[in-house]
Amino acid sequence: MSTKAKKKREGSSAQRLRLELIGPKGTVAIDRVIKSFGFSKAQLAETAGLSVETLYRPNRLKAPKTQVRLKEMLEIVARVADWAGGKDQAMAWYRAEPLPAFGGRTAESLVKDGKATAVRDYLDHVALGGFA
């Protein structure tokens, strides 16, 4: 499959996941995310690097910092869903796969530290045939 065809396929999968998990106003639909991945609010908070209270308080849940962190997590999971074998496998990769280019840190760890852009750049590099 050509790189262009792969990007188109990945884009459609990523787009489907985003549409499923992000509400009409552009905010992450927490209940949909929890249901989709089988998480509790505590598990989702831990995965996104947020306090549990954040997901229980509507004003904190809608805060830009919270929404950005959740969207970064979901965007990265969506990007790898096709080659990981699905969204659940992509979430497992996000949480547990050590990335050699980052000293063995996981995508989850990097996003929690505000390095989502570095993970996205890494995924772009790998998608274009670069070494992991």
MOWOSUL-V475676 format. One line per field, one symbol per residue. psi: psi as a letter, one per 20 degrees, with the letter a starting at -180 (. if undefined). A space follows every 50 residues. Layout:
# MOWOSUL-V475676
psi = ???
This chain:
# MOWOSUL-V475676
psi = prhghgggggghgggggghhiprhjjqpnghgggggikqrhggggghikr qhhhiiohhhhiqggggggghgghggghhiggiijrhghhhggghiopoh ikkjqrhgggghjkkhhhgggghggghjjrq.
